[in-house]
Amino acid sequence: MQVIQKLTVVSNPTRVFEVGTELNGREVIEIRQVGHEYEDHVHSEFIIQDENGDLISSIENAPVILDYKQIVEHDETEK
């Protein structure tokens, strides 16, 4: 299974969110894609959450670069 490890928002200034790093005293624990695909358009959205599951940031309809990390789940063998 692949999970998002790092999200870079291509903007001025560039913003970077990476799992395991700290932003304003809050540790980034998860980056999730929660956008939707519609018949006539795509709504792109990413949620960045802290160790308590609270929202750090939401990135909507912005150009991003994603870095993924391969992880092995319980009862799954690595390929």
N, C-alpha and C positions, 0 to 999 in steps of 0.2 A: 504494500500500500504506500502511496505517496502522499505526503502532507506538505503544505506550504511552509517553508522555513523562513523565507525572506520576501518582502514586498517592497519594491522601490517605486514611488510615485514620480513619474517623469513630469516635473513641473519646475518652476523657478520660485523659490529654491526647491531642490530635490529633497524629498522626504523618504526616509528608510525606516521600515519596521522589521525587526528580526526577532524570532522566537529566542528567548533566553536573555535578551537585552533589557535594560531598564530605561524607562522614559518618565521623567518627572516623578521619580520615586516609585514607579509601578512597573513590575516585570511583565513583559509580553509573554504570554503563555500560549496563545492560539491565534492564528490568522485563518479565517474561513471565507470562502466565496459563497455569497448568499443571493446573487443576482438572479434574474429570471429572463427567460427567452420567450418573447411574444411572437405572434404571427408577423407583425410588421416592424419590430425593433427588439433590441436587446438592452436590458437594464443591468449594467455591470455594477456590482457592489461587493466590497470586502469589509469584514468586521475584524477589528483587532481587539482582543480581550486580555485582561490582566489575570493575576493569580486567583482572584475572587470571582471571575466570570463577568466582571464589570467592563463596560465599553471604554476603551481607550480612544479609539477613532473609528470612523466609518468613511470609507473611500468610495465615492459613487461616480460612475461614468468618467473616469480619468484614465489616461494611458498609464499602465503599470508594467513592470518587469517582475516576474515571479521566479523564485528559486525554490525548487522542491527538494525534499529529503525522503529517501526510501526508508521505511520502517517495517519491521516484522511484527505482526500482531500475534497474540497468544494463539497457539495451535496452528500457526501458519509457518511454513518453511521458506527460507530465503531462496530466491531463484538465482 
